[in-house]
Amino acid sequence: MKRFAEKKLLRWLGASSRKPLVIRGARQVGKSTLVRQFAQNNELNLFEVNLERHPALLSVFKTNDPGRIIQELEYLCGRGSIRTGKDLIFLDEIQAVPEALQSLRYFFEEYPHIPLVAAGSLLEFTLAKHSFSMPVGRIQYLFLYPMSFEEVLEAMSQDDLLALLRTHQIGDTFPGTAHTRLLELQRKFFLTGGMPEAVQRYIESGEDFSLVTDVHASITETYKDDFAKYSRRSALQMIHRIYEYVPRGIGEKFKYFRVSPDSPARDVRTALELLVKAQLIVKAYHTDGAGLPLGATINERIFKPYFLDCGLVNYMCGVTRMSLEELQTVSFINKGKIAEQFIAQHLCSMGRASGFKSLTYWLREGRGANAEVDFLIQLDQSIVPVEVKAGKSGSLKSLLQFVSQKKCTRAVRFDLNPPSLQHISHGLAQAGATVQVECDLLSLPLYLVEQLPRLFRQIK
């Protein structure tokens, strides 16, 4: 299955000042497959070594001698010499031999003409147990997430729908039949998610959700096994508690006592941060949205958690082994949370491509005056409030309150309606008076999230 990240790898390969590349992401998001497909598609000679299977290489990497390391890899792979830019070294599961991370700086300094890619999961779990730091400035990162909705459409050969999403313009009539098909595929995506093995099993089985459930079960248990390998025993129980709690607490302000009422907040915080660094959990921090950059005014004590993938969320919440017929009629009790999760995981992967590291949202708390905007994002030089609705209707009160306070001229709503642009003029009650609030509201179906930057720029 094709991954859009291949384009980033191609740019990296052709860069004049290329550095060793470290692909980061949770286990089973497709890091190894991405590198193999990239090597094959670009006719590169792949020298792949899984360091979990070859821990004896530890002593070799400790030398920090790239010439000797290359020689050892040549004989291990048995595929000839590693000498040119058409050879690609791939160090998989690099967290198993942390010293290999440190050696990357010497590859950059002494063998810059040889492309080198490393991939690892739970790197921070490993680094927390070692005293050395990453070779900052001498390596490059690529963050890989589960497959996006558009990547899944391409894997399912939904070429006509994919072309429509990428070419639709504001003001165009969106075909109703296409909208219906896309809503159905979006609903299926909520269950399958974007973990590559789950998507592949779903497609190859002729849409058998029971097989997808088996994949999700395997993945969630694999993560638990990883925790035991890479965390201290004293923290393991707390990590498991948070891991089980977050899928149920998506989109809710995180409160430490809800995870473990009898444990110190610092213990919960420490375990949570490990899962965040491992990219299984992402935080959306509260920011006042007063100006750019959004990260300058975040309050790290106030945040909402989201999980890696909506398919895993549904599985961990007990939505399993559903037939196609049941899928058409079931009403998810957590559909609002799943809609937020869907948008969050796409905004997160899209944001990594443009440089920001965390999601943000806006919260106002007060007696009788609570308000919350699901996400705040930066598009070009604008702060944009984003509301997510699981249905075709819903209140915009919080969104309009933010627009009024921050003098925004444009806002975004995701829901189940066809795309539209409308000018909002609304009288909002504030401090005993009525304030007229006006803005342009771009309303998009959830499945158009990946086209948001392009469509937003069309608002005049």
N, C-alpha and C positions, 0 to 999 in steps of 0.2 A: 504494500500500500504506500502510495506516495505521500511524503511529508513536505509541507511548505518550507521547512527548515533547510531543505537541500539547497535552496537558493542562497541562504546565508553561508552554508558551507562552501559553495562555489565562489562567493565573494572572498571568503577567507583564503581559499586556495590560491586565488589570483592576486592577493594583496602583495605589494612590493615589500612591505615590512612585516611579513607574516610571523606570528608567534605560535608556540604550541597552544592548541585549543583544548580546553577542558569543557566537556559537555556535562552540565549538571541537571539533575532532575530526580524525581522519586523513582524507585525501582519499578520497572515494567512499563515505563511510558514510551519505550521504543528507542532508547539511545543506541544500543548495539546494532539493531536492525537499520537504523538511519545511516550509520557509518558504513555498514556493508553495502547497502543499496547505493550510497554515494560513490564508493570505490568502484562498484560495478558499472554504474552509469557513466563514469568519467574515465574508465579504462585505467584505473590505478592498480598497482601491485600491492595488495593488502597484506601486511604483516601483523596479524592479530594475536595478541596474547592476553588471556584472561588471568589476571594476577591472583584471583581467588584459588585458581587451580595450580598456581606455581609460586607458592610462598617462599620457596628456596631462593628465588631471585632477590630476596631482601638484601643479602650480602652484596650482590652485584650493584644494586641501586645505591647502596650506602657509599660506594666509592665515588659517586658523583662524576664518574668518568664516562661521558656519552659514547666515546669510541668503544670502550669495553662493553658497555650495555648493548650497543648495536650489534657487536660481534656475537654476544650471547643470544640475542633475539634472532639473528640470522640462523644459527644452528638449531635453535629451538623450533623455529617455523619450518626450516628445511626447504625454503623457496628461493634460495640464491642470495645475492648480495643486496644490501640496502645502501643505495648510493645517490639516487637522483630524485628530482621532484616528481617523478612518476611512481615512486614508491611511497606508500602511506603506512606509517607505524600507528597501530591502534592498541593502546593500553587500556583494556577493559577492566572494570571493577578495581580501579586504582586505589580505592580506600583500603583494600586488603593489604597493600604494601605502601604505607604512607610515605616512606622514603622516596618512592618514585615521584611523588609530587614535588619534592624538593629538587630532584634531579632535572626537572623540566627547564629550569633557568639555564643550565649548562647546554642543553640542546639548543636553546634560543641563541646562546652566545657562540657556540662552536659549530653547530650544524643547522643553521637557519634555512638551508636550501632543501632539507628533508622535511616534508609535512609530518607532523605528529599530532594525533588526537588522543586524548584520554577521556574516559567516561567513568563516573562513579555515582553511587547512591549513598546518602547519609554521610557525606564527607565530614560534616561538622561533628557527628558522633565520634568519628575517628580522630579528628584534629583536637577535640577536647581532651583526649588522652595522651597527646604528644606535645612536646615543648616547642617544636619548630613552627614557623609561619609559612603561609603560601608565598611563592615567589612573585610578589606584587610587581607589576610593570613588565614582567617577562612572559606572562601567559595571557590568554584571552579566554573569555567565558562565552558559552552559548547555553541558554536556559531552555530546556525542552519540557513541554507540558503534554498532557493527554491530547489526543486528536481533537481538533475543533469540529464544529458542526459542518463547516464547508469541506474540511478534509474528509469527513465521513461521507458527505454527499458525493465527492469524487470517487471514493472507494466503492460506493454503491452504483457508480456509473449513472448518476442523476445529472448528466451533463447539461440538459436543457434548463433545469432549475438553477444549477450553479451559474450558468451564463446569465440568467435573468437577474440573480442577486447582484452580480458584478456589473451589470450594465443599467440597472434601474436608475432613473433620474427622478428627482423631486418634481412633482407635477404630472408625471406619467401615470396612466391608469394601470394598476397592478392587476393582472388577470386573476379572477376569482378562483378558477380551477387550480391555478398554480398555488395560490394562497392556501387552499384546502389541502393540497398534497404536502406542502411544506409544514403546515401545522401538524399533520399526521407524522411526518418524519421527525419533527422536533419532539413530539411526544414519545416516540420510540427512542430518540436520543437520550431523553431523561432517564430511561431505564437501562439502556445499554451503556451510556456514557461514552467516553473517548479513549479508554484504555485499549491500545491496539489489539491485544489478543482477544478481548471481548468483542470488538468490532469485527475482527476477522472471523471469529467463531459464529457470530450472528449472521454474517453474510453467507459463509460457506454452508451453514446448516439450513438455509432457506428460512431465516427469521425464527429460529427456535430459541425462545428466551430461557428455557430451562438450561441450555448449554451455557448461555451467558452467565446465569447464576453460578454455575460451577466455576467459571473463570473468576468471577468476583470473589467467591469464597476462597479460592486459592490465593488470590492477590492479598486479601485482607489478612490471611494467616501468614503469608510470607512477610508482611510488614511486622507482624508481632514477633516472628522469629528474628528479624533484624534487630528489633529493640533489645532482645536478650543478648545479642552479640556485641552491640555497640554502645550500650548504656551501662552505668553502674547499677549493681543489684539493688541498692537502696532506692534508686529512682524508678526502677522498672514498674512497680505497681502504679505509681502516679502517672507514668507515661501511658499505661494501658487505660487508666480511668479517663484521661483527657481524650485519648484516641476514640474511645467509645462515646464520650459525651458530645464532642463537636458536631458529628452528623445530626444529632437531635437538636443542637442549639444554634444552628445556622441562622445568621441574620439577627441574633439577639445580643444585646450588650452583655459582654462576658463578665461574670461575677465568680470570683474564685471559690466562694463557699458552696456554690452549686455543684462544683466538681467533687469537692471533698470537704464537708462541713467541719470536720475535726482536724484538718491539716493546716499548718501555717501557710499563708498566702505565698511566701517565698518558695516553698517546695512545689506548689502548683505552678508558679511562674517559671521556675527553672525547667521543669519537665515540658511545659508548653513551648518554651523557647527552642528546645531541641527539636520538637516536631515542626515548628515554623522553619527553622534552619534546614531541616530535612525536606522541606517543601510539601509535606503532607497537609499542612494547615497554613492558610494565609490570613493575615489580619487586615481588616479595614479600620483604620484609625480615624477617630474624630478630629476634624480640623474646623477652624472657624470660617474658612473660605474667604478670608479678608483680602487675599492677594496671592500672586505667584511668587515662588513655587508653593504648591499646596502643602508640601512636606515641611515647610518652615514653621507652620503653626499647628502641627499635629500634637495631640495630647496622648502620649503613649499609655496612659492609664485607662483610657476609654477606647474600647475597640470591639468590633464584632468579628467572630471567626467564620471562616469558610473552609471547606474541605477540598481535597485534590480534584475530585471528579463526581459529577452528579449521579452517575451509575453506581458508584461505590456508596454514595450517600443513601440512595434508595435501598440498596442491598442491606446496608448496616442498620437501616430503619425497619427492615423486615418485609420490604416489597420485593418478592422473589417468585420465580417460576410462574409467570403470568403468560397466558395464551394471547394470541392476537385478538381474539374475540373479547377477552376480558379487558385488554388494553383499551378497546374502543369505548367501553362502558364504565370503567372504574373511575371514581373521583378520588384523587389523592388528597388525603387530609393535610399533607405537608406541601401542597402544590405551590403555595406562596414562597416557601423556603426554597423549593427546587428551582423555581423561576429565578430567584435571587442568586442561587448557587450557579446556575447556568450562565447568567450574565457575569458574575464575579470571576469565574474561571476563564472566561473569554477576555474580559478586561485585563486580567492579570497577565495572560500570555501576550496580549497585544501591547500592554504597557511595558513589558520587559524588552520588547523589540524597540521601543522608543525611549527607553532609559529609566523610567521610574520603577521603584522597587516595592511599593506598597500601595494598596487601595486606600481610599479615603472616603469618609462620609460626613454628614453634618447632623448634629444632635443639639437640640435645645430642651433643657429640662427645667421645669418650674411648676408650681401649683396651678393646675388648670391651663398650662400653656406649653405642654410638651409638643415637640415637632421633630421630625426626622426625615431627612432626604437620604435615600438608599445609598447613593454614591455621588461623590464629586470627582470630576475628571478634568484634565486639561486638554483641550483641543486647540491646536495652534497657540494663540496667546489669550485664550478665553477660559474662564472657569465655568464649567457646565454642570448644573445639577441634573441628576438622572434618577428617575423614579421607575420602579419595576412593579408591574401588576401581573398577577397570574391569570386574569380574566380579560374581559372586553371593556370593563368599566372600573371606576374606583376614584376616590377623592384625590384632589390635587392640592389640598389645603397646605400641607407642609411645604410642598414645592413652591407654591405661590408666596408663602411666608419667607422663604429663603430669597426668592426673586426680589421681593419687596425690600428686604433688609440689605441685600448686596447689590441692588440695582443691576441685576442681570437682564440681558435683552433676549437671550436664547436659552431654552431648556429642552430636555429630552425625556420622553416617556417610552418604556417598552411594555407592550401588552400583546393581546392576541388579535388586534385589528390590523387591516391592511395599512401600509404606510401612508402618512398624510402630513401636511404642514398646515397649521392653523395659527391665526393670531388670537391670543387670549387677552381679553379685557375684562377684569373682574374686580368687584368691590370687596375688599378684605377688611374685616373689622379688626382694628388695632387700637388699644388703649382708649376705648370708648368712642372712637371715630372710625369712619370708613375711608380707607385708602384705596385708590384706584391702581391696580396692578396690571401692567401690560408686558407681554413678551411673545416671542415666536416659539411655538411648541412643535418640535419635531417628534411625531409619534411613529414608532417603528414596531413591527412584530419582533418578538424575541429572536427569531432566526436571522434577522438582518444585523445583528450586533457587530459582525466583522466588517460590515460596510459603513459603520457609523462615521468614522473620520471622513470618508469620501462624501457621504451624503450631507454631513454637517457643513462642509465647506460650500455647499450649494445654496445655503440660506443667505440671502442678500440682506 
